[in-house]
Amino acid sequence: MKKTGSIVGLIIVAVVAFFIFLSSSYTVYTNEAALIINLGKIKKIESNPGWHIHVPFVESAHVIYTGNILYDIPASDVITSDKKSMIADNYVIWAIEDSKKYYQTLGATRARAEERIEAAVYNATKNIISSMTQDEIIAARGTTLTDLITKKANTDITQYGITVKLAEIKALDLPEDNKAAVYERMISERNNIAAGYLARGLAEAQKIKNETDKNVSVVTAEAEAEAAKIEAEGESEYMRILSAAYNDLDKADFYNFIRGLDALKALIGGDKTIVLDEKSELAKILYGLK
């Protein structure tokens, strides 16, 4: 019986020791930090990965994740400075920067942290969009708008030991009830811009055409004048050469004879016989009569 009791006692001691061991050890993984709590106060913060121990029963270990956390914020309505309603749908990447402050202000509760983040990002989004017109917001979408919202959100959230690394609008849309009106206005504005470009293009094209027609007219007139001058000079030269060719009596008689033959040929027009009076001018030319 004594032996059996000793064995049972050893088992009980071993079980108690095992539970004490479990309650005094903890493991820290990468991107984690363990807060050692002693009587409700933080005694130390262990961030080195591995197995660690603390004083059992008196101290407790509270392990929190310190890596990047993705949080999808519900979509909300926002109003632009020109009184246009829009729907902003954000997502956030946040992380714990100060584990001690995080525990002291939020009790290291993730749900409470995301409540504060949601409020901070919503307020930042609302304030920034309300200071810009709808056209300015559309132009700033992307890095510019993301940087503005992220910076503004962090001014309200750093007191909790957390930081918003990225607060980005994944969707910025119009309410269903005024989408059609806004789209029609945008289409009308783009059509007006296109019409302006077209009108300016047509005016410029007409200006170029008028200038070209003017240049063509000037060049044509100059060419015609030059051609007339050259033609007149050619005729003058022709008459000079012709006059020189028939300047003596023999050449003039030969020329008159040839012309008489041409005239006679045109008159007869074929194999015919013609009778000329010896006093006719044509007979005088043919026979060289004076």
C-alpha positions in Angstrom: 0.0 0.0 0.0 2.8 2.4 0.9 4.5 1.7 -2.4 1.3 2.3 -4.3 0.7 5.6 -2.4 4.2 6.7 -3.2 3.7 6.0 -6.9 0.4 8.0 -6.9 2.1 10.8 -5.1 4.9 10.9 -7.6 2.3 11.0 -10.4 0.5 13.9 -8.8 3.8 15.8 -8.3 4.7 15.2 -11.9 1.4 16.4 -13.2 1.6 19.5 -11.0 5.1 20.1 -12.1 4.0 19.7 -15.7 1.2 22.2 -15.3 3.6 24.6 -13.6 6.0 24.2 -16.5 3.3 24.9 -19.0 2.1 27.9 -17.1 5.6 29.4 -16.9 6.7 28.9 -20.5 5.7 30.6 -23.7 6.9 30.6 -27.3 7.5 33.7 -29.5 7.4 33.3 -33.3 8.6 35.7 -36.0 6.6 38.9 -36.2 5.3 38.4 -32.6 6.0 40.0 -29.2 5.2 38.6 -25.8 4.1 41.0 -23.0 5.0 39.7 -19.6 2.3 41.0 -17.2 2.9 41.2 -13.5 0.0 42.2 -11.4 -1.6 44.0 -14.4 1.5 45.9 -15.3 4.0 45.2 -18.1 7.2 43.8 -16.7 9.0 43.3 -20.0 8.4 42.8 -23.7 10.0 39.8 -25.3 10.4 40.0 -29.1 13.1 37.5 -29.8 11.7 34.3 -31.4 12.0 31.1 -29.4 11.0 29.4 -26.2 11.0 31.5 -23.0 9.9 31.2 -19.3 8.4 33.5 -16.8 7.5 33.3 -13.1 4.4 31.0 -12.9 1.1 32.2 -11.3 2.6 35.7 -10.6 3.3 36.6 -14.2 1.5 35.9 -17.4 2.5 36.1 -21.1 0.3 37.9 -23.6 1.6 37.2 -27.2 0.6 39.7 -29.9 1.2 39.8 -33.7 3.4 42.7 -34.8 3.5 42.0 -38.6 1.4 43.7 -41.3 -2.4 43.2 -41.0 -4.9 43.7 -43.7 -8.3 45.2 -42.8 -11.1 45.8 -45.2 -13.1 48.9 -44.2 -16.8 49.0 -45.1 -17.8 51.4 -47.9 -19.1 54.8 -46.8 -20.6 57.9 -48.4 -18.4 61.1 -48.7 -19.2 64.6 -50.1 -16.8 66.6 -52.3 -16.3 70.3 -52.0 -18.6 70.9 -55.0 -21.3 69.0 -53.2 -21.0 65.8 -55.2 -21.8 62.5 -53.4 -19.4 59.6 -53.8 -18.9 56.2 -52.3 -15.4 55.3 -51.0 -14.4 51.7 -50.3 -11.1 51.6 -48.5 -8.7 48.9 -47.3 -5.9 49.3 -44.7 -2.6 47.7 -44.0 -1.6 48.4 -40.4 0.8 47.1 -37.8 1.7 47.5 -34.1 4.7 49.8 -33.6 4.6 50.2 -29.8 3.4 47.0 -28.1 3.4 48.7 -24.6 1.2 51.6 -25.7 -1.0 49.2 -27.7 -1.6 47.1 -24.6 -2.2 50.1 -22.3 -4.7 51.9 -24.6 -6.5 49.0 -26.2 -5.8 46.1 -24.0 -4.1 44.4 -26.9 -7.5 43.7 -28.5 -7.5 43.5 -32.3 -11.2 44.3 -32.6 -10.8 47.5 -30.6 -7.8 48.5 -32.7 -9.6 48.0 -35.9 -12.5 50.1 -34.6 -10.1 53.0 -34.0 -8.5 52.4 -37.4 -11.8 52.4 -39.2 -12.8 55.7 -37.6 -9.5 57.3 -38.3 -9.4 56.3 -42.0 -13.1 57.3 -42.5 -12.5 60.7 -41.0 -9.3 61.2 -43.1 -11.1 60.1 -46.3 -14.1 62.4 -45.5 -11.9 65.4 -44.7 -9.6 65.1 -47.7 -12.4 64.5 -50.2 -14.5 67.3 -48.8 -11.7 69.7 -49.5 -11.5 68.7 -53.2 -13.8 68.9 -56.1 -14.9 65.8 -57.9 -12.6 66.5 -60.9 -9.6 67.0 -58.5 -10.4 63.8 -56.7 -10.5 61.8 -60.0 -7.2 63.4 -61.1 -5.6 62.6 -57.7 -6.7 58.9 -57.6 -3.9 56.6 -57.0 -0.7 57.4 -55.1 -1.5 61.0 -54.4 -4.9 60.4 -52.8 -3.5 57.3 -50.9 -0.6 59.2 -49.5 -2.9 62.0 -48.3 -5.4 59.6 -46.5 -2.6 57.5 -45.0 -0.8 60.6 -43.5 -4.0 62.1 -42.2 -5.2 58.8 -40.6 -1.9 58.3 -38.8 -2.2 61.6 -37.0 -5.3 60.2 -35.2 -4.0 56.6 -34.6 -0.4 56.8 -33.4 -1.6 57.4 -29.8 -2.7 53.7 -29.7 0.8 52.4 -30.6 -0.3 51.3 -34.1 0.5 52.8 -37.5 -1.4 52.8 -40.7 1.1 51.8 -43.4 -1.3 52.1 -46.3 -4.9 53.4 -46.5 -6.0 53.0 -50.1 -9.3 53.6 -51.8 -9.9 50.4 -53.8 -13.1 51.7 -55.3 -14.4 55.3 -55.6 -17.8 55.3 -57.2 -20.9 57.4 -57.7 -24.2 56.5 -56.0 -26.5 54.6 -58.3 -29.2 57.4 -58.3 -26.9 60.0 -59.9 -24.5 57.9 -62.0 -26.5 58.4 -65.2 -26.6 62.2 -64.8 -22.9 62.5 -64.0 -22.0 60.3 -67.0 -24.2 62.4 -69.3 -22.6 65.6 -68.1 -19.1 64.1 -68.5 -20.0 63.0 -72.1 -21.4 66.4 -72.9 -18.2 68.1 -71.6 -16.0 65.8 -73.6 -18.1 66.4 -76.7 -17.8 70.2 -76.2 -14.0 69.8 -75.9 -13.9 67.7 -79.0 -16.0 70.2 -80.9 -13.7 73.0 -79.8 -10.7 71.0 -81.1 -12.5 70.3 -84.3 -13.4 73.9 -84.9 -9.9 75.1 -84.2 -8.6 72.4 -86.5 -10.9 73.4 -89.3 -10.1 77.1 -88.9 -6.4 76.3 -89.1 -6.9 74.1 -92.1 -8.9 76.9 -93.9 -6.1 79.4 -93.0 -3.5 77.1 -94.5 -5.7 76.5 -97.6 -6.2 80.2 -98.1 -2.5 80.9 -97.8 -1.7 78.0 -100.2 -4.2 79.3 -102.7 -2.7 82.8 -102.5 0.7 81.4 -103.0 -0.5 79.3 -106.0 -2.2 82.4 -107.5 1.0 84.5 -107.2 3.2 81.8 -108.6 0.7 81.1 -111.5 0.5 84.9 -112.3 4.3 85.2 -112.3 4.6 82.1 -114.5 2.0 83.4 -117.0 3.7 86.8 -117.1 7.1 85.1 -117.7 5.6 82.9 -120.3 4.0 85.9 -122.1 7.3 87.7 -122.0 9.2 84.7 -123.4 6.5 84.3 -126.1 6.7 87.9 -127.1 10.5 87.7 -127.2 10.2 84.6 -129.4 7.8 86.2 -131.8 10.0 89.3 -132.0 13.0 87.1 -132.7 11.0 85.1 -135.3 10.0 88.3 -137.1 13.6 89.5 -137.0 14.9 86.2 -138.5 12.2 86.2 -141.1 12.9 89.8 -142.0 16.6 89.0 -142.4 15.8 86.0 -144.5 13.8 87.9 -147.0 15.7 91.1 -146.9 16.9 91.0 -150.6 14.8 91.0 -153.8 15.6 87.4 -155.0 14.6 85.9 -151.7 11.4 88.0 -151.6 10.5 86.8 -155.2 11.1 83.2 -154.2 9.0 83.6 -151.1 6.2 85.1 -153.2 6.4 82.3 -155.6 6.2 79.6 -152.9 3.2 81.3 -151.4 1.6 81.5 -154.8 2.0 77.7 -155.2 0.5 77.1 -151.8 -2.4 79.3 -152.6 -2.9 77.6 -156.0 -2.8 74.2 -154.4 -5.4 75.1 -151.9 -7.6 76.6 -154.6 -7.4 73.6 -157.0 -7.6 71.0 -154.2 -6.7 68.0 -156.4 -6.0 66.9 -160.0 -7.6 69.8 -161.8 -6.8 72.3 -164.5 -7.1 76.0 -163.9 -7.0 78.8 -166.5 -5.5 82.1 -165.3 -5.6 85.4 -167.0 -2.2 86.7 -167.6 -3.1 89.9 -165.8 -4.2 88.1 -162.6 -2.1 88.5 -159.6 -1.6 84.7 -159.2 -0.3 84.5 -162.9 2.1 87.3 -162.3 3.5 85.5 -159.2 3.8 82.2 -161.1 5.4 83.6 -164.1 7.3 86.3 -162.4 5.6 89.1 -164.3 5.8 92.6 -163.0 
